[in-house]
Amino acid sequence: MKNGIHPEYRPVVFRDRSADTAFLTRSTAVTKSTVTWEDGQEYPVVDVEISSASHPFWTGKARSNDVEGRIAAFERRYGSKK
């Protein structure tokens, strides 16, 4: 490998805000915020919207989609052709 062309590969904490979970892994993700992990050391932290702890496929909990509300909103916005 050539020196100086690869991003830094280091331990990073990924935190899922919706499930209130976090996991420590290695990554090249760039972030300015840090968090103190369970071992007492500070690591960079990346906040994610969804992970395996909150995704319906992995949790088995399906989300209810408000289809009727979406249709009504579409008809209000663009008008009904009835």
N, C-alpha and C positions, 0 to 999 in steps of 0.2 A: 504494500500500500504506500502511496505517496504521502509524505508528511504535509500537514497544513491545509489539506483540501476537504477533510471529512469533518462533519459536525461532531461536537462533544457527545459521547455516549455515556450517560450517567444515571444514577438512581433518581426516579421522579415519582411523586405521589399523584395518582389520578383519583379525584374526589367526585362522586356522584351526589349532587345536592338533592335530587328528588328521592333517593333511597337512603340518604344519610350514611353512605358507606365510602370507604377509600381503600385503595390497594397500592402497594409499593412495587414498582417494577423498573426496568431500565429503559430509557428512551432518549431520543435526541430532541424532544419537544422543548421549545424555548418559552420561558415564562419568567416574570419578574417577582411573583409572589412566592413565599415559602411557608412551610408549616412544620411544626415539631412533631415527629413521628413517635411511635410507641417506644422506640429504643432511645429516645432523648435527643436524637440528632435532627438538625434542620435539613429539609429537602425541598426542592422546587415543587410546587403544586400546580396541577392543571385541573380546572373545574370542567366537568363534562355534563351534558344535558341528560344523557342516558347511557347506561352500561348494562351488563348482564344482570345486575342486581335489581334493575328497574324495568327492563325490557319485557313486554308481554310474552314474547316467545319463550324466554327463559324462566319467567316467574309463573306462567300458566294463567295469569290474570288478564283477561281481555278488557280492553277499554270500550266503553259504550260510546258509540258515535251518535250524535244528535242529528240524524239525517233529516228528520222533519223540520228542524229549525234551520238547517242549511238551505233546504228547498224554499222555505218561506222567505228567508233573507234574499235568496236569488230572485224570487218573484217580486219582492218589494223593490229591489234595486233595478231590475231590468224590465219589470212588468210582465204580466201574464198574457199569453196570446189566446185566451179563451174568449 
